[in-house]
């Protein structure tokens, strides 16, 4: 069995999070990812710390396993020539500069596509390549606000907050991967690559489809609801005697099981709660009743009772608890890799398990320019003398 993307070559011009997350997944499933970085500083993520491990930012180590690092100066003509020549060999190119930047460098799709008709060119940006806001800068925080996510994320009192996870960046990275795979499937039929335009705004809006459906269907502008959900009750966190527990009673069948599990079959006969629609309408009466009940026992008690009844539930766990979970370990979601200065570290594993293929064996993030010699000698057939000349001239590192 071989990794499903084995044999594909990816040129990674991305930085920060959205692009690197996409190429992390590509590398995890066997693609050869060559990360293009500037000599000296490299990806901005190399400086995002503390924490640092062995002089490397933990942030960078966690996003760049199984990639190669080629340090090349895009401001020098010879550096641009190297990248154009590499593009002629690549299957996929990923970049997340502001629209127009790669064009100005001479590395835009119109410039490199003639060199390689099979190239799939993926551009990730805040607002996409077209439209009146296409040239605006954005980052995860701004996209959460711009897409409306922040307006529905917060406390019941109405205080808005940023999602604690960089959901806009990661969502864009996932859709960039999907876009690359869609274009790859099309290439199998046509033999031609194409341009893939991925917008952080578009992709986050797509994942918010239920929220937009609620607004479009009701005309009601959603507001922050804490952990509650507008169209399902009970579906939220409850405070137990020691910590919070999350429950999701998302059907009338589950409601019946839930009532029996908590020894309140009488709730099934209450006309206010006989359907999910009625439970939503009478949320203000049902939830305080449940809040009082949950406070009387520990989270472990409720997880055990509800779990036996098939009710989706979990304590609200911190990251240490997740890392130490035997199920997470059994799923190989935190494999160990060896780094030359950071030592033995753990990285996030491949999330999709395939029956007839497997993810590649992960390797640690590379030091800046660690693979420059190997990449140039293999792909461009440069000899050691030419590589050393480029290094002395500051074209590569």
Secondary structure, 3 states (H helix, E strand, C coil): CCCCCCCCEEEECCCCCHHHHHHHHHHHCCCEEEEEECCCCCCHHHHCCCCEECCEEHHHHHHCCCEEEEEECCCCHHHHHHHHHHHCCCCEEEECCCCCHHHHHCCCHHHHHHHCCCCEEEEEECCCCCCCCCCCCCCHHHHHHHCCCHHHCECCCCCECCCCCCHHHHHHHHHHHHHHHHHHHHHHHHCCCCEEEEEHHHHHHHHCHHHHHHHHHHCCCCCCCCCCECCECCEEEEECCCCEEEEECCCHHHHHHHHHHCCCHHHHHCHHHCCHHHHHHCHHHHHHHHHHHHCCCCHHHHHHHHHHCCCEEEECCCHHHHHCCHHHHHCCCCCEEEECCCEEEECCCCCCCCCCCCCCCCCCCCCCCCCHHHHHHHHCCCCHHHHHHHHHCCCEC
